[in-house]
């Protein structure tokens, strides 16, 4: 599962889920999030990622 937590308001966005994530799948989900944020007039400032298996 790929989820993002907005720090300021603690809103959680579920971006997708797959049994076998690939680098291209994650990159596309992140691009989609950035486009959604831009449409809402926001922008991402920090990305913290956890690669725990």
C-alpha positions in Angstrom: 0.0 0.0 0.0 1.2 3.5 -0.8 -0.1 6.1 1.7 0.8 9.7 2.3 0.2 11.6 5.5 -0.2 15.4 5.3 1.7 16.8 8.2 -0.2 20.0 8.7 -3.7 18.5 9.0 -2.8 14.8 9.5 -4.9 13.9 6.5 -4.1 10.4 5.0 -4.2 9.8 1.3 -4.3 6.2 0.1 -2.6 6.3 -3.3 -2.9 2.7 -4.2 -2.2 -0.9 -3.3 -0.6 -3.8 -5.1 0.8 -7.1 -4.1 4.0 -6.5 -6.2 5.0 -2.8 -6.3 7.6 -1.8 -8.8 9.7 1.4 -9.0 7.6 2.6 -11.9 4.3 1.9 -10.1 5.5 4.0 -7.1 6.9 6.8 -9.3 3.5 7.0 -11.2 1.5 7.1 -7.9 3.8 9.9 -6.6 3.4 11.9 -9.9 -0.3 11.5 -9.6 -0.2 12.9 -6.0 1.9 15.9 -7.1 -0.6 16.7 -9.9 -3.5 16.4 -7.4 -1.7 18.7 -4.9 -1.0 21.3 -7.7 -4.6 21.2 -8.7 -5.5 22.0 -5.1 -3.0 24.8 -4.9 -0.6 23.0 -2.6 2.9 21.6 -3.0 5.0 18.9 -1.4 8.0 20.2 0.6 9.4 17.1 2.2 9.3 13.4 1.3 10.2 10.8 3.9 10.1 7.2 2.7 10.1 3.9 4.5 11.4 1.0 2.5 10.6 -1.6 5.2 9.8 -5.0 3.7 
